[in-house]
Amino acid sequence: MNVVLSTHFDLARPVMFMELQNQMLCGLIDNFAGVFVSYEVHKRTDAPVYLTNFEELEFDGADTVAQKLEKDTIVIVVDTITRSDMSAQSIATLTNQYGLERFKLKESFGEKLHFIDGLFEEKEDETWIYGHKYHLPTCYFGIPIQNNYHDTDNIISLQSLSVATEELVHLVEYLRNNS
């Protein structure tokens, strides 16, 4: 079974730049934390990465990608989640699981990942397209950010991105090895 990563890269005005300074990524982190982590995971696992557009509108990018994928492809949507929506000690969050029950992910990753049972923000991210509309095995991997999603003054440490990358590498490998 193939495992692919999907992350969106929408960026709207008035944001003119993001900045790397003092081991921190600063600015509109929402969206780009997922891009950076997906790139790093791809380098280590060779998992295909789809960078989609129009997530903030009608999910046109994810809809187009979903039509290209084989029906048994596992899609991991990589995005952000606010730190206030997860447990403080967790590396990242896993939620919006479609068709992945047989993998018992909570049992294998529950010590490091925060699991939100059911659907979190059910129709507000690409998992709705991949999992609900196209019935692909899907989950949401949320990288924690401090402020609200579209705040332009967010920061995340490069260390946090590295730790999330490491755990997502483990998740990709686990899904591949247990398919």
N, C-alpha and C positions, 0 to 999 in steps of 0.2 A: 504494500500500500504506500502510495506516495504521500509525503507530508509537505505542504506548502505554507508559506507565511504571506499574509496579506496585511498591509498597513497603508494608510492613506497619507497624502502629503499636502492636502489643501492648506493654503495660506492666504489670508485675505488682508487687504489694506486695513488699517494704516500701518501695519508692521513692516518696517523697512529692512530689519536685520535681526539676527540672533547673534550671540557672542559666546565664545569659549574664553573664560578667564578664571584664573586661580582654581583650576580643576573642576569648574562648574560650567554647565550649559545654561545660559541665561536668555530669557525672552519668552516667546510663545512656544513653550515646550510641547504643549499638546500637539500631537501628530508627529513631530520630529523625534521625540524620544523613541517612538516605535520604529521610525525609519532607521535611526542609528543602531538600535538593538537588532533589528532584522538583518541589516547589513553584516554585522559582526557574526550573527548566528549562521548566515549563509557562508561566510568565509570558513567557518569551522565544520559545517555539516553538509554543505553544498545543497541545502534545501532551497528550492526555487522561491523567489521573493516577487510578489506582485505589489507594485506601488500604485495605489488607485487614487483617482481624483473624484471629486463631487460627492464625498461622503456627507458633507453638510447639506446637500440638496436631496437628490433622489437616489443616491447610491449607484449612480450610473457606472462608475469604475468597477465596483464589486460585481454588479450585475453582468457586465461584459466579461470579466474574468471567470465568473461561475459557469458561464456558457461554454468556456473552453476546457474545463476540467473534467477528468474522468469521474464517474459517479462514486468511486471508492476513495477518492482523494480526501485526505484529512486536511482541513484548513484551520490554521491558527491565526486569528486576527490579533495583531500586536498593536496595542494602543496604550493610553494612559488611564489611570484611575486616581482619584484624589485620595490622599493619605487618610483623610477622615472617613472614607468608605471601606477601610480595611483594618485589619489588626496591626498594631504598631510593630510587632516583631517579624512580620512576614516580608519576604523579598518582593513579592508581586501577588497579583490576584488571578485566580482562574474562575471563570464564570461562563454563563451562556453556552452550556454544553448541549450539543445536539448529536445524538447517535454515538456517544463515546462511553456509555455505561460499562461496557465489557472490559474496558481498560482499568477500571477501579483507580482512577487518578487520585482521588482523595486519600486513599490508603497509601499510595506510593509517594505522594508529594505534599501531604497534609502538614508536615512539620515545617516546610519552608514557604509554601504558598498559602495564601488566604483563599478559601473556597466560599463563594456565594452560591448557595443552592438556588435552583430555579433560574429564572431569567432576570438579569440586572439591566435596567434600562432597556427593556425588551426589544423595542423597535428603533433604537437610536444608534446602532452601529452595524457594521457589515455582517455580523453573525446572523442577523435577521435575514439577510439575503442568502448567504451561503447555506445556513442550517435550516431555516424555515422555508424559504421560497424554493431552493434547489435541493433540499434534503441531503446535503453533503455533511459528513461527520465534521463538526466544527466546535471550536471553543474560542474564548476571549482571554488573552493574556494581558493583564493590565499592569503597567509600570507605574509605581506610585509617584505622584507629584504633590507638592505642598499646597499650592493654591488652587483656585477653581480652574476648570478646563481651558477656557479661552483667555485667561489672564495673560497680559503681555509682559508681566514682571515676574514670571515664574523662574525657578531655578531647580536644577537637579545636578547632583554631583556625578562626575564621571565614574566614581566608585559605585554608585547606585546603578548606573547603566551597565557597568561590568558585572555586577552581581546578578542583575536581571538577565543579562546575556548568558551567563553560566547556567542559570536554572532553565532558561529556555532551550539551550543546547541539550541539557539532560532530558527535557520533555520531548523534543524532536527525536532523540535517539531512542527513548523509551517507546514512543509510539511506533517507530519503525521496527524495533526489535520484537514488539508484541502484536504485530498485525497478522 
